[in-house]
Amino acid sequence: MKTLQKQYYIYVHCRPDGEPFYVGKSYTTKKYRGHGFRFKKNAYYNNVITKYGKETILIYIYECNSEQQSKDYEIWMIAYGKAQGWKLTNLSNGGEGTFGYKHTKTAKDKIRKAFKGIPNPEQSARLKGKPRLDLVGKKHSIEHNKNISRSLLGHVCSKQTKNKIRLANKGQFFSKKHKTKLSTAKKLYWKLKKQAMLSQAVPI
Protein backbone atom coordinates (compact mmCIF):
# COMPACT_ATOMS: atom_id res chain seq x y z
CA MET A 1 0.00 0.00 0.00
CA LYS A 2 1.39 3.39 -1.02
CA THR A 3 2.03 5.79 1.87
CA LEU A 4 0.81 9.31 1.16
CA GLN A 5 3.43 11.97 1.69
CA LYS A 6 2.50 14.71 4.12
CA GLN A 7 3.04 18.33 3.22
CA TYR A 8 3.50 20.38 6.38
CA TYR A 9 2.91 24.11 6.41
CA ILE A 10 2.04 27.08 8.59
CA TYR A 11 -0.81 29.43 7.74
CA VAL A 12 -1.59 33.02 8.69
CA HIS A 13 -5.15 34.34 8.83
CA CYS A 14 -5.47 38.08 8.24
CA ARG A 15 -8.19 40.66 8.64
CA PRO A 16 -9.56 42.30 5.45
CA ASP A 17 -7.02 45.15 5.85
CA GLY A 18 -4.17 42.62 5.80
CA GLU A 19 -3.34 42.62 9.53
CA PRO A 20 -2.61 39.03 10.73
CA PHE A 21 -4.68 37.79 13.66
CA TYR A 22 -3.87 34.07 13.84
CA VAL A 23 -0.91 31.81 13.10
CA GLY A 24 -1.35 28.04 12.90
CA LYS A 25 0.23 24.89 11.51
CA SER A 26 -1.18 21.89 9.69
CA TYR A 27 -0.47 19.36 6.96
CA THR A 28 -2.16 17.85 3.93
CA THR A 29 -1.83 14.59 2.01
CA LYS A 30 -3.57 16.02 -1.07
CA LYS A 31 -2.85 18.85 -3.46
CA TYR A 32 -3.25 22.03 -1.45
CA ARG A 33 -6.37 24.02 -2.27
CA GLY A 34 -6.57 26.44 0.65
CA HIS A 35 -6.84 26.19 4.41
CA GLY A 36 -10.50 26.19 5.42
CA PHE A 37 -12.03 27.78 8.49
CA ARG A 38 -13.57 26.16 11.48
CA PHE A 39 -14.50 27.71 14.79
CA LYS A 40 -11.87 26.98 17.43
CA LYS A 41 -11.96 26.66 21.20
CA ASN A 42 -10.75 30.26 21.23
CA ALA A 43 -13.32 33.00 21.75
CA TYR A 44 -10.97 35.74 20.49
CA TYR A 45 -10.38 33.98 17.15
CA ASN A 46 -14.09 33.23 16.74
CA ASN A 47 -15.00 36.87 17.45
CA VAL A 48 -12.77 38.07 14.60
CA ILE A 49 -14.30 35.57 12.15
CA THR A 50 -17.82 36.54 13.24
CA LYS A 51 -17.04 40.27 13.00
CA TYR A 52 -15.60 40.30 9.47
CA GLY A 53 -17.11 37.14 7.95
CA LYS A 54 -14.97 34.20 6.81
CA GLU A 55 -15.33 35.15 3.13
CA THR A 56 -13.31 38.37 3.76
CA ILE A 57 -10.44 36.73 5.67
CA LEU A 58 -7.10 36.58 3.83
CA ILE A 59 -4.96 33.41 4.06
CA TYR A 60 -1.21 33.06 3.54
CA ILE A 61 0.60 29.71 3.40
CA TYR A 62 4.26 28.89 4.06
CA GLU A 63 5.28 25.33 3.18
CA CYS A 64 7.67 23.43 5.46
CA ASN A 65 9.95 20.43 4.90
CA SER A 66 9.02 18.58 8.10
CA GLU A 67 6.72 18.56 11.12
CA GLN A 68 9.48 19.98 13.32
CA GLN A 69 10.14 22.78 10.88
CA SER A 70 6.44 23.72 10.87
CA LYS A 71 6.55 23.92 14.69
CA ASP A 72 9.70 26.06 14.61
CA TYR A 73 8.23 28.36 11.95
CA GLU A 74 5.00 28.74 13.91
CA ILE A 75 6.89 29.74 17.07
CA TRP A 76 9.02 32.21 15.09
CA MET A 77 6.04 33.72 13.24
CA ILE A 78 4.04 34.27 16.46
CA ALA A 79 7.07 35.86 18.18
CA TYR A 80 7.75 38.05 15.12
CA GLY A 81 4.09 39.10 14.91
CA LYS A 82 3.96 40.11 18.57
CA ALA A 83 7.17 42.10 18.13
CA GLN A 84 5.56 43.89 15.14
CA GLY A 85 2.47 44.72 17.19
CA TRP A 86 0.05 42.34 15.45
CA LYS A 87 -3.16 41.79 17.40
CA LEU A 88 -2.90 38.01 17.41
CA THR A 89 -5.59 35.80 18.92
CA ASN A 90 -3.18 32.91 19.59
CA LEU A 91 -3.40 31.78 23.21
CA SER A 92 0.08 30.19 23.21
CA ASN A 93 3.53 30.77 21.74
CA GLY A 94 3.05 27.89 19.28
CA GLY A 95 4.97 24.71 18.60
CA GLU A 96 2.88 22.38 20.73
CA GLY A 97 0.60 19.55 19.67
CA THR A 98 0.99 16.32 17.70
CA PHE A 99 -0.38 16.08 14.17
CA GLY A 100 -3.00 13.44 13.54
CA TYR A 101 -3.30 12.24 17.16
CA LYS A 102 -6.81 11.75 18.48
CA HIS A 103 -7.80 10.81 22.02
CA THR A 104 -9.95 7.72 22.46
CA LYS A 105 -13.43 8.10 23.94
CA THR A 106 -12.18 6.49 27.17
CA ALA A 107 -9.31 8.97 27.40
CA LYS A 108 -11.64 11.92 26.74
CA ASP A 109 -13.99 10.73 29.51
CA LYS A 110 -11.06 10.45 31.94
CA ILE A 111 -9.86 13.96 31.09
CA ARG A 112 -13.38 15.37 31.43
CA LYS A 113 -13.91 13.70 34.83
CA ALA A 114 -10.49 14.79 36.07
CA PHE A 115 -11.16 18.47 35.32
CA LYS A 116 -14.89 18.53 36.14
CA GLY A 117 -15.63 21.06 38.86
CA ILE A 118 -12.08 22.43 38.90
CA PRO A 119 -12.10 26.19 38.17
CA ASN A 120 -9.54 27.75 35.88
CA PRO A 121 -7.95 30.59 37.95
CA GLU A 122 -6.74 32.51 34.90
CA GLN A 123 -10.09 32.27 33.12
CA SER A 124 -11.99 33.07 36.32
CA ALA A 125 -9.95 36.22 36.91
CA ARG A 126 -10.36 37.31 33.28
CA LEU A 127 -14.02 36.51 32.71
CA LYS A 128 -15.86 36.31 36.02
CA GLY A 129 -14.83 39.74 37.26
CA LYS A 130 -15.46 41.50 33.95
CA PRO A 131 -19.29 41.19 33.77
CA ARG A 132 -19.59 42.46 37.33
CA LEU A 133 -17.38 45.48 36.63
CA ASP A 134 -19.28 46.21 33.42
CA LEU A 135 -22.54 46.41 35.39
CA VAL A 136 -21.29 48.52 38.32
CA GLY A 137 -23.18 51.81 38.34
CA LYS A 138 -25.21 50.85 35.28
CA LYS A 139 -28.94 51.63 35.37
CA HIS A 140 -31.53 50.28 32.98
CA SER A 141 -33.97 52.66 31.34
CA ILE A 142 -37.62 52.57 32.39
CA GLU A 143 -38.54 51.04 29.03
CA HIS A 144 -35.89 48.34 29.44
CA ASN A 145 -37.19 47.49 32.93
CA LYS A 146 -40.71 47.23 31.52
CA ASN A 147 -39.49 44.85 28.81
CA ILE A 148 -37.83 42.64 31.43
CA SER A 149 -41.01 42.68 33.50
CA ARG A 150 -43.16 41.72 30.51
CA SER A 151 -40.80 38.89 29.52
CA LEU A 152 -41.01 37.39 33.02
CA LEU A 153 -44.76 37.84 33.39
CA GLY A 154 -46.42 34.49 33.89
CA HIS A 155 -43.10 32.64 33.99
CA VAL A 156 -43.22 29.58 36.23
CA CYS A 157 -40.07 27.70 37.25
CA SER A 158 -40.08 23.98 36.59
CA LYS A 159 -39.98 21.50 39.46
CA GLN A 160 -36.38 20.67 38.59
CA THR A 161 -35.35 24.35 38.68
CA LYS A 162 -37.12 24.89 42.01
CA ASN A 163 -35.29 21.90 43.43
CA LYS A 164 -31.93 23.29 42.25
CA ILE A 165 -32.70 26.66 43.89
CA ARG A 166 -33.75 24.90 47.10
CA LEU A 167 -30.54 22.86 47.23
CA ALA A 168 -28.41 25.93 46.46
CA ASN A 169 -29.98 27.85 49.36
CA LYS A 170 -30.08 24.92 51.76
CA GLY A 171 -28.13 25.62 54.93
CA GLN A 172 -27.68 29.29 54.06
CA PHE A 173 -28.02 31.76 56.94
CA PHE A 174 -28.64 35.48 56.53
CA SER A 175 -27.34 38.10 58.94
CA LYS A 176 -29.79 40.36 60.77
CA LYS A 177 -28.68 43.28 58.59
CA HIS A 178 -29.32 41.29 55.40
CA LYS A 179 -32.74 40.17 56.63
CA THR A 180 -33.66 43.81 57.30
CA LYS A 181 -32.65 44.75 53.75
CA LEU A 182 -34.75 41.92 52.28
CA SER A 183 -37.74 42.94 54.39
CA THR A 184 -37.45 46.61 53.37
CA ALA A 185 -37.14 45.70 49.70
CA LYS A 186 -40.16 43.39 49.85
CA LYS A 187 -42.32 46.01 51.59
CA LEU A 188 -41.33 48.60 48.96
CA TYR A 189 -42.16 46.11 46.18
CA TRP A 190 -45.69 45.50 47.47
CA LYS A 191 -46.24 49.21 48.13
CA LEU A 192 -45.34 50.11 44.54
CA LYS A 193 -47.37 47.22 43.17
CA LYS A 194 -50.42 48.35 45.16
CA GLN A 195 -50.01 51.91 43.86
CA ALA A 196 -49.79 50.61 40.30
CA MET A 197 -52.94 48.52 40.72
CA LEU A 198 -54.85 51.49 42.14
CA SER A 199 -53.74 53.76 39.30
CA GLN A 200 -55.03 51.23 36.75
CA ALA A 201 -58.34 50.68 38.50
CA VAL A 202 -61.43 51.71 36.54
CA PRO A 203 -64.04 53.63 38.60
CA ILE A 204 -67.56 52.13 38.60
C-alpha positions as CSV (number, residue, x, y, z in Angstrom):
1,M,0.0,0.0,0.0
2,K,1.4,3.4,-1.0
3,T,2.0,5.8,1.9
4,L,0.8,9.3,1.2
5,Q,3.4,12.0,1.7
6,K,2.5,14.7,4.1
7,Q,3.0,18.3,3.2
8,Y,3.5,20.4,6.4
9,Y,2.9,24.1,6.4
10,I,2.0,27.1,8.6
11,Y,-0.8,29.4,7.7
12,V,-1.6,33.0,8.7
13,H,-5.2,34.3,8.8
14,C,-5.5,38.1,8.2
15,R,-8.2,40.7,8.6
16,P,-9.6,42.3,5.5
17,D,-7.0,45.2,5.8
18,G,-4.2,42.6,5.8
19,E,-3.3,42.6,9.5
20,P,-2.6,39.0,10.7
21,F,-4.7,37.8,13.7
22,Y,-3.9,34.1,13.8
23,V,-0.9,31.8,13.1
24,G,-1.4,28.0,12.9
25,K,0.2,24.9,11.5
26,S,-1.2,21.9,9.7
27,Y,-0.5,19.4,7.0
28,T,-2.2,17.8,3.9
29,T,-1.8,14.6,2.0
30,K,-3.6,16.0,-1.1
31,K,-2.9,18.8,-3.5
32,Y,-3.2,22.0,-1.5
33,R,-6.4,24.0,-2.3
34,G,-6.6,26.4,0.7
35,H,-6.8,26.2,4.4
36,G,-10.5,26.2,5.4
37,F,-12.0,27.8,8.5
38,R,-13.6,26.2,11.5
39,F,-14.5,27.7,14.8
40,K,-11.9,27.0,17.4
41,K,-12.0,26.7,21.2
42,N,-10.8,30.3,21.2
43,A,-13.3,33.0,21.7
44,Y,-11.0,35.7,20.5
45,Y,-10.4,34.0,17.2
46,N,-14.1,33.2,16.7
47,N,-15.0,36.9,17.4
48,V,-12.8,38.1,14.6
49,I,-14.3,35.6,12.1
50,T,-17.8,36.5,13.2
51,K,-17.0,40.3,13.0
52,Y,-15.6,40.3,9.5
53,G,-17.1,37.1,7.9
54,K,-15.0,34.2,6.8
55,E,-15.3,35.1,3.1
56,T,-13.3,38.4,3.8
57,I,-10.4,36.7,5.7
58,L,-7.1,36.6,3.8
59,I,-5.0,33.4,4.1
60,Y,-1.2,33.1,3.5
61,I,0.6,29.7,3.4
62,Y,4.3,28.9,4.1
63,E,5.3,25.3,3.2
64,C,7.7,23.4,5.5
65,N,10.0,20.4,4.9
66,S,9.0,18.6,8.1
67,E,6.7,18.6,11.1
68,Q,9.5,20.0,13.3
69,Q,10.1,22.8,10.9
70,S,6.4,23.7,10.9
71,K,6.5,23.9,14.7
72,D,9.7,26.1,14.6
73,Y,8.2,28.4,12.0
74,E,5.0,28.7,13.9
75,I,6.9,29.7,17.1
76,W,9.0,32.2,15.1
77,M,6.0,33.7,13.2
78,I,4.0,34.3,16.5
79,A,7.1,35.9,18.2
80,Y,7.8,38.0,15.1
81,G,4.1,39.1,14.9
82,K,4.0,40.1,18.6
83,A,7.2,42.1,18.1
84,Q,5.6,43.9,15.1
85,G,2.5,44.7,17.2
86,W,0.1,42.3,15.5
87,K,-3.2,41.8,17.4
88,L,-2.9,38.0,17.4
89,T,-5.6,35.8,18.9
90,N,-3.2,32.9,19.6
91,L,-3.4,31.8,23.2
92,S,0.1,30.2,23.2
93,N,3.5,30.8,21.7
94,G,3.1,27.9,19.3
95,G,5.0,24.7,18.6
96,E,2.9,22.4,20.7
97,G,0.6,19.5,19.7
98,T,1.0,16.3,17.7
99,F,-0.4,16.1,14.2
100,G,-3.0,13.4,13.5
101,Y,-3.3,12.2,17.2
102,K,-6.8,11.7,18.5
103,H,-7.8,10.8,22.0
104,T,-10.0,7.7,22.5
105,K,-13.4,8.1,23.9
106,T,-12.2,6.5,27.2
107,A,-9.3,9.0,27.4
108,K,-11.6,11.9,26.7
109,D,-14.0,10.7,29.5
110,K,-11.1,10.4,31.9
111,I,-9.9,14.0,31.1
112,R,-13.4,15.4,31.4
113,K,-13.9,13.7,34.8
114,A,-10.5,14.8,36.1
115,F,-11.2,18.5,35.3
116,K,-14.9,18.5,36.1
117,G,-15.6,21.1,38.9
118,I,-12.1,22.4,38.9
119,P,-12.1,26.2,38.2
120,N,-9.5,27.8,35.9
121,P,-8.0,30.6,37.9
122,E,-6.7,32.5,34.9
123,Q,-10.1,32.3,33.1
124,S,-12.0,33.1,36.3
125,A,-10.0,36.2,36.9
126,R,-10.4,37.3,33.3
127,L,-14.0,36.5,32.7
128,K,-15.9,36.3,36.0
129,G,-14.8,39.7,37.3
130,K,-15.5,41.5,34.0
131,P,-19.3,41.2,33.8
132,R,-19.6,42.5,37.3
133,L,-17.4,45.5,36.6
134,D,-19.3,46.2,33.4
135,L,-22.5,46.4,35.4
136,V,-21.3,48.5,38.3
137,G,-23.2,51.8,38.3
138,K,-25.2,50.8,35.3
139,K,-28.9,51.6,35.4
140,H,-31.5,50.3,33.0
141,S,-34.0,52.7,31.3
142,I,-37.6,52.6,32.4
143,E,-38.5,51.0,29.0
144,H,-35.9,48.3,29.4
145,N,-37.2,47.5,32.9
146,K,-40.7,47.2,31.5
147,N,-39.5,44.9,28.8
148,I,-37.8,42.6,31.4
149,S,-41.0,42.7,33.5
150,R,-43.2,41.7,30.5
151,S,-40.8,38.9,29.5
152,L,-41.0,37.4,33.0
153,L,-44.8,37.8,33.4
154,G,-46.4,34.5,33.9
155,H,-43.1,32.6,34.0
156,V,-43.2,29.6,36.2
157,C,-40.1,27.7,37.2
158,S,-40.1,24.0,36.6
159,K,-40.0,21.5,39.5
160,Q,-36.4,20.7,38.6
161,T,-35.3,24.4,38.7
162,K,-37.1,24.9,42.0
163,N,-35.3,21.9,43.4
164,K,-31.9,23.3,42.2
165,I,-32.7,26.7,43.9
166,R,-33.7,24.9,47.1
167,L,-30.5,22.9,47.2
168,A,-28.4,25.9,46.5
169,N,-30.0,27.9,49.4
170,K,-30.1,24.9,51.8
171,G,-28.1,25.6,54.9
172,Q,-27.7,29.3,54.1
173,F,-28.0,31.8,56.9
174,F,-28.6,35.5,56.5
175,S,-27.3,38.1,58.9
176,K,-29.8,40.4,60.8
177,K,-28.7,43.3,58.6
178,H,-29.3,41.3,55.4
179,K,-32.7,40.2,56.6
180,T,-33.7,43.8,57.3
181,K,-32.6,44.8,53.7
182,L,-34.7,41.9,52.3
183,S,-37.7,42.9,54.4
184,T,-37.4,46.6,53.4
185,A,-37.1,45.7,49.7
186,K,-40.2,43.4,49.9
187,K,-42.3,46.0,51.6
188,L,-41.3,48.6,49.0
189,Y,-42.2,46.1,46.2
190,W,-45.7,45.5,47.5
191,K,-46.2,49.2,48.1
192,L,-45.3,50.1,44.5
193,K,-47.4,47.2,43.2
194,K,-50.4,48.4,45.2
195,Q,-50.0,51.9,43.9
196,A,-49.8,50.6,40.3
197,M,-52.9,48.5,40.7
198,L,-54.9,51.5,42.1
199,S,-53.7,53.8,39.3
200,Q,-55.0,51.2,36.8
201,A,-58.3,50.7,38.5
202,V,-61.4,51.7,36.5
203,P,-64.0,53.6,38.6
204,I,-67.6,52.1,38.6
